[in-house]
Amino acid sequence: MTTELINGLNFPEGPAFDKDGGIWLVEKEAGNLIYYRNGQYQRIHVGGHPNGIAIDQDGIIWFCDSQQNAIRQYAPIQREHCTIVDSIDGEPLKMPNDLCFDEHGNLLFTCPGDRLDDGTGYLCCLSTDRKLYIIHSGMYYPNGLAFSSDQRTLYIAETGSKWIWSSQWNVRDKKLEEVKKFAYVGGDVGPDGMAIDTENNLYIALYGGRKITVLNIEGLAIDEIPLNHPNPTNCALDPSGIQGLTITEADKGQLLQFKTNKKGLL
């Protein structure tokens, strides 16, 4: 059973918990970031089409912008936003979608383009010294990302093929190694955003699938969270274990809460 926290949003995506227990998400089609806490929320207009969210150790909100082909950030204290990078090797980024940090502060993000059957999607790493690398390519709409609890395994949702891939992150050489299929999850459209708990169970929003699928470390489905509407876009687990799993759903524009004592990774 899920509880509705917000409704009527214009394509919500990318929930993420900050250190204070607040929830950040985006309203993609309206060009807004949203901050939710204690039953109240506020919109911050940043323009473009903000998508996935990741929060760094300083509390800065990093987000993809699929319209501006950019990685951008918002500083809550200063209330300022800026573009960090919008091209690689002289070419615009390919519609950045989702992102996450490794334990060293390097930012990894997906660039799928706008077609599920376009096999030229790729992943990038923006290093702490602001160098940009393509770390894997040739994917069919690479989407959500999630690191395992030991930060060694990176999971990638490939929406176009409906597979979840696993890989080993070589932080020294800025490369993905041992990239292989982990689990086929299906869905009318396919896997979108993901979250992982401290036991390395993977929570996958199945866009068009009306549910969150939960996989264990072996890639086996161990649970599912049914939803009343078809298009979950992403999810996030509260690291404190208090607020449970939050889910964004695009069809009705909802931020949902599913009660669980599982803890996410901050």
C-alpha angles and dihedrals in degrees: 000000000000129000122218113235099171133004138183095048121152102242105323119206145158109038116193133173120230125210092267095056095258120138123228121196139154134245094211103189093044096048094239140134113212128208118200127187136151095355095310130098140186134198124229113196113220101156128226121063106302112199131165122021134212126175121214128215091268092056094253114150113230118192141174119239111203093185097051092036088232149125107229138175139210125206108209096199095049092033089222132133130197143169117255102183135351106168143039125204089353095305127107115257112261101251101295111228116174137006146185140181127241120221092269095055098258112143120226121192142171126238108192104159117219104292130076091211095051105106096194099086117130146185126237137198121210103198125215089258089055097253114144124218135178102227101178135007144175097069132144103236103325105208132158123033133200133173122216118244092263090051092233102101120060118197119206127196110216104196096187094058096030090232132128112219128202126208141169116245114224099198095181095058095027092236138129113232135188092021107185143152112276106176139347108227103172120193131163089277105005145245117332125170125001142201132193131209130216090266090057095250109151121224112203127192106219106208108216089010101093093225151068112243119209120209128188126223090276092057094251121139107246101167145357133208111215118216132201094229131050110235118064108171104185146339142208134198122222107244090214092056091231105103098037124206119345118203132192116213120191103196095067096018096243140161105206134189126212115192114234134139092223112120127224129215118261 
